[in-house]
């Protein structure tokens, strides 16, 4: 009787280890790439820009202002490509933005997704000067 209970405990522990190993393999295999991190930041920054544009649409926007915003968007995408990097920890990764010597973690990548910390992507916080 005692031996059968020990076998059940061993089988349960073996199942737990198998599940843990399967989760680790899945996390490793689906850890997002640098391009996925950059794409997530670009999407979020674009969304923030559109919100700012919506605020300013109360005043009449001229064609030149729209052209300027389009050009600014192209410049911003180029800046993001240069500023965003990834710390890869094999099972997960972090999104890091570097600007003027200051680096900050703005997101977390795991299981094929990138989750950005909205407060860390605040443009005023990123662009403000260090004391």
C-alpha positions as CSV (number, residue, x, y, z in Angstrom):
1,X,0.0,0.0,0.0
2,X,2.7,2.4,1.0
3,X,4.7,1.6,-2.2
4,X,1.7,2.4,-4.4
5,X,1.3,5.8,-2.7
6,X,5.0,6.5,-3.3
7,X,4.6,5.6,-7.0
8,X,1.6,8.0,-7.2
9,X,3.6,10.8,-5.7
10,X,6.5,10.1,-8.0
11,X,4.2,10.1,-11.0
12,X,2.7,13.4,-9.9
13,X,6.2,14.9,-9.5
14,X,7.2,13.6,-12.9
15,X,4.1,15.2,-14.5
16,X,4.9,18.5,-12.8
17,X,8.5,18.4,-14.1
18,X,7.2,17.6,-17.6
19,X,4.8,20.5,-17.5
20,X,7.6,22.8,-16.3
21,X,10.0,21.7,-19.0
22,X,7.2,22.0,-21.7
23,X,6.5,25.6,-20.5
24,X,10.2,26.5,-20.6
25,X,10.7,25.0,-24.1
26,X,7.6,26.9,-25.2
27,X,8.9,30.2,-23.7
28,X,12.3,29.7,-25.3
29,X,10.8,28.9,-28.8
30,X,8.4,31.8,-28.8
31,X,10.6,34.5,-27.3
32,X,10.0,37.6,-29.5
33,X,12.7,38.9,-31.8
34,X,14.2,42.4,-31.8
35,X,12.0,43.3,-34.8
36,X,8.9,42.3,-32.9
37,X,10.0,44.5,-30.0
38,X,10.7,47.4,-32.4
39,X,7.3,46.9,-34.1
40,X,5.5,47.1,-30.8
41,X,7.2,50.3,-29.8
42,X,6.5,51.8,-33.3
43,X,2.8,50.9,-33.0
44,X,2.5,52.4,-29.5
45,X,4.4,55.6,-30.4
46,X,2.2,55.9,-33.6
47,X,-0.9,55.6,-31.4
48,X,0.4,58.3,-29.1
49,X,1.1,60.6,-32.0
50,X,-2.4,60.0,-33.4
51,X,-3.9,60.9,-30.1
52,X,-1.8,64.1,-30.0
53,X,-2.9,64.9,-33.6
54,X,-6.6,64.4,-32.6
55,X,-6.1,66.9,-29.8
56,X,-4.7,69.4,-32.3
57,X,-7.4,68.8,-34.9
58,X,-9.6,71.3,-33.2
59,X,-7.6,73.9,-35.0
60,X,-7.5,73.6,-38.8
61,X,-4.7,71.5,-40.0
62,X,-3.1,72.6,-43.3
63,X,-1.6,70.3,-45.9
64,X,1.8,71.4,-44.7
65,X,1.1,70.3,-41.2
66,X,0.0,66.9,-42.4
67,X,3.1,66.7,-44.5
68,X,5.2,67.6,-41.5
69,X,3.6,64.9,-39.4
70,X,4.2,62.3,-42.1
71,X,7.9,63.4,-42.3
72,X,8.1,63.3,-38.5
73,X,6.7,59.8,-38.5
74,X,9.4,58.6,-40.9
75,X,12.1,60.3,-38.7
76,X,10.6,58.8,-35.6
77,X,10.6,55.3,-37.0
78,X,14.3,55.7,-37.9
79,X,15.0,56.9,-34.4
80,X,13.1,54.0,-32.9
81,X,15.1,51.6,-35.0
82,X,18.3,53.0,-33.6
83,X,17.1,53.5,-30.0
84,X,15.3,50.2,-29.2
85,X,17.3,47.1,-28.1
86,X,16.5,43.9,-26.4
87,X,17.9,42.1,-23.4
88,X,17.4,38.4,-24.2
89,X,17.1,36.1,-21.2
90,X,16.2,33.1,-23.3
91,X,12.8,32.4,-21.7
92,X,11.8,36.1,-21.9
93,X,13.2,39.4,-23.1
94,X,13.0,43.0,-22.2
95,X,12.5,46.0,-24.5
96,X,15.0,48.8,-23.8
97,X,15.1,52.3,-25.2
98,X,18.4,54.3,-25.1
99,X,18.4,58.0,-25.6
100,X,21.3,60.4,-24.9
101,X,23.1,57.9,-22.7
102,X,20.0,57.1,-20.6
103,X,18.6,53.6,-21.0
104,X,15.3,52.4,-19.6
105,X,13.3,49.2,-19.8
106,X,9.9,49.9,-21.5
107,X,8.5,46.4,-22.1
108,X,8.6,42.7,-21.6
109,X,8.5,40.0,-24.3
110,X,7.3,36.5,-23.7
111,X,5.4,33.7,-25.5
112,X,5.4,35.6,-28.8
113,X,4.1,38.8,-27.4
114,X,5.6,42.2,-26.4
115,X,3.9,44.0,-23.5
116,X,4.9,47.6,-23.2
117,X,4.7,49.6,-20.0
118,X,2.6,52.7,-21.0
119,X,4.1,54.8,-18.3
120,X,7.6,54.1,-19.4
121,X,6.8,55.2,-22.9
122,X,5.7,58.6,-21.9
123,X,7.6,60.9,-24.3
124,X,8.2,63.6,-21.7
125,X,9.9,61.0,-19.5
126,X,12.1,59.6,-22.3
127,X,13.1,63.0,-23.5
128,X,13.7,64.8,-20.2
129,X,17.2,65.6,-19.3
130,X,19.0,63.8,-16.5
131,X,19.6,65.9,-13.4
